[in-house]
């Protein structure tokens, strides 16, 4: 099993820049908050599953 290696801040920023570039092409640039969520997921402080669940919980709270 491959061990995850810690990325440098430059590598993290490059990954976020690539994602943002793709989103800009679709007319949906990332906000500062969205970039921070990505940074947290990349650095292991959160996971995409946890962040997805937060969004679903928020939407359920608003729309029922």
Buried (B, 14 or more C-beta within 10 A) or exposed (E): EEEEEEBEEEEBBEBBEEBBEEEEEEEEEBEEEBBBBBBBBBEEEBEEEEBEEEEEEEEEEEEE
